[in-house]
Amino acid sequence: MIGNMFTYIFRGLKNNYSELIKTVGKQYPADDFTFLDPPLRLDFGQGLKMLREAGVEIGDEDDLSTPQEKLLGKLVKVKYDTDFYILDKYPLAGLRSI
């Protein structure tokens, strides 16, 4: 439900403010924001697999560091062509440290 809310917001921004986004983009260039509808949903294990295939050593219940999250975002962009995804099914062990 939350993922669908975000895609609704993204679609609304794109449809209703495309000219303003282009204007801002002239001063602050950036690639177009891409998203899937419905949004991509990866299980935590799938995310770990992608990171491991990219050479990251990480345990099955380790929390992701900021650099690992950024790398996963880049890997998802290449594989699925989306800037927005949901990483689901975090292990409970990782949540205990929060």
N, C-alpha and C positions, 0 to 999 in steps of 0.2 A: 504494500500500500504506500509506504514512504517513497519507494523508488518511483512508482507511478506519479506521485505528487511532484517529485523533482522533474521528471520528464515533461509533465504538464507545464511547470514553470519555465523550463528551458525552451519548450516549443512556443510558449506565449512571448517570451523575450525575443526569440528569433523572428516570430511573425509580426509582432507589434512595434519592435524597436530596431529593426534591421538598419535603417538609415542612421540612427544615432550610434549604433554599434560600429558602422562603417566610419563615421566621423571620429569617434574615439580611437578607432584603429589606425587612423592617419597619424596621430600623435604617439600612440602606443601600439605599434604593430604586434600582432599575434596571429597564430594559426586559428582558423575557425574552430569553434568548440563543437565537437561531435558527440552524439549520444544515440543510443538505440531505444526503440520503443516497441516492446517493453524493454526495460533496462537489463543489461547483462548482470547476471547473478552468479558469482563464483563461490564455491565452498572453500573454506580455509585451506583444505588439503590440496585443492586445485591451484590455489595461489602459491602454496609451498612448492608444489611440483614445478611450476613455472620458474620460481626463483632458483630452485636447485638445478634445473636445466640450464640456467644462466650462470651457474657456478657459485651460487651462494650456499654456504653451509649454515643450516638452521635446523633446530630440533622440531619434532612434531608438535610440541606444545609451547614453543617459544613465541613470545610476542614479537611483532615486527618493529624494527627500528625505523626511524624516519627515512634514512637512506634506502632501506629495503622497501618501504612503502612507495617511495618515489620510483625506484627501479621497477616494481611491480606495475605501477601505473604506465610506465613506458612500454613494458612488455605487453600489457593489455592493449594499449593503443596500436602497437604493431600487429598483434594477432587478431584483434576484433574491431579495429578502427573505431574505438570509442574512448572518450575522455572521462566518462562516468560509468562506474560499475559499483556493484555491491559485493563486499567480501563477507560471506555469511558463515555461520557455524564455527565461530572461534571456540577453541577448547576452553573448558572451565578453568584449567590449571593456569592459563595465561591471564585470566581475569583476577585471580587471587592476588596478583602483585599490584593491582591498581588500588 
